[in-house]
Amino acid sequence: MSLTRTGAPDNHQHQQAVLLAHRYGLNLDEDEQEELAWIIEAMGLEEAEAECARSRAMLIRSGQLDPGGESVDESDECPEA
C-alpha cells in the first residue's frame, strides 16, 4: 500500500520524528525522517509510534539491532554531520 503525501511536514513534526526514532533506537536517514514526520502529520503520533515499534521489532528479528537498541554495525558508522 502506498500513501500519497499531501504536503511537507513542518519543523515540529520533523523534530518529533527525530525524537521518536531516537526513543526506539532507530538510526534514520533524511528520507526516513521525512517519511516518519509525514506519518506524524497525516496519521498522528500514535500511528508513528506503532510504525517505529514495528520497525524496531523487524530489525531485532533480522539481527540488525540488539534488544538494547544498539545497531550491530554501529561502531563502523560515521557520525552524522
C-alpha positions as CSV (number, residue, x, y, z in Angstrom):
1,M,0.0,0.0,0.0
2,S,1.3,3.4,-1.0
3,L,0.1,6.6,0.6
4,T,0.1,9.9,-1.3
5,R,1.7,12.8,0.5
6,T,-0.4,15.9,0.5
7,G,2.2,18.3,1.8
8,A,5.5,18.6,3.5
9,P,5.6,18.2,7.3
10,D,6.6,21.2,9.3
11,N,9.7,21.5,11.5
12,H,7.7,20.4,14.6
13,Q,6.8,17.1,13.0
14,H,10.4,16.6,11.9
15,Q,11.6,17.2,15.4
16,Q,9.0,14.8,16.8
17,A,10.2,12.2,14.2
18,V,13.8,12.5,15.2
19,L,13.0,12.2,18.9
20,L,10.6,9.3,18.3
21,A,13.2,7.4,16.3
22,H,15.8,8.0,19.0
23,R,13.4,6.7,21.6
24,Y,13.0,3.5,19.7
25,G,16.7,3.2,19.0
26,L,16.3,3.7,15.2
27,N,19.0,5.4,13.1
28,L,17.0,7.0,10.3
29,D,18.4,8.7,7.2
30,E,17.0,12.0,5.9
31,D,14.3,10.4,3.8
32,E,13.2,8.0,6.6
33,Q,12.9,11.0,9.0
34,E,10.8,12.8,6.4
35,E,8.6,9.8,6.0
36,L,8.1,9.5,9.8
37,A,7.4,13.2,10.1
38,W,4.7,12.8,7.3
39,I,3.2,9.8,9.2
40,I,3.0,12.0,12.4
41,E,1.3,14.8,10.4
42,A,-1.1,12.6,8.4
43,M,-1.9,9.8,10.8
44,G,-0.9,11.1,14.2
45,L,1.7,10.4,16.8
46,E,0.2,7.1,17.9
47,E,0.4,5.6,14.4
48,A,4.0,6.9,14.1
49,E,4.9,5.2,17.4
50,A,3.4,1.9,16.1
51,E,5.4,2.2,12.9
52,C,8.6,2.7,15.0
53,A,7.8,-0.3,17.2
54,R,7.2,-2.5,14.1
55,S,10.5,-1.3,12.5
56,R,12.4,-1.9,15.8
57,A,10.9,-5.4,16.0
58,M,11.8,-6.2,12.4
59,L,15.4,-5.0,13.0
60,I,15.8,-7.1,16.1
61,R,14.4,-10.2,14.5
62,S,16.8,-9.8,11.5
63,G,19.8,-9.3,13.8
64,Q,20.4,-5.7,12.7
65,L,19.6,-4.3,16.1
66,D,20.1,-5.8,19.5
67,P,17.3,-5.6,22.1
68,G,19.2,-2.9,23.9
69,G,18.8,-0.6,20.9
70,E,22.4,-0.6,19.5
71,S,22.9,-1.2,15.8
72,V,25.0,-4.3,15.3
73,D,27.4,-2.4,13.0
74,E,27.1,0.9,14.8
75,S,30.9,1.1,15.5
76,D,31.5,1.1,11.7
77,E,29.2,4.1,11.0
78,C,30.4,7.6,10.6
79,P,28.8,10.3,12.8
80,E,26.2,12.4,11.0
81,A,27.1,15.9,10.2
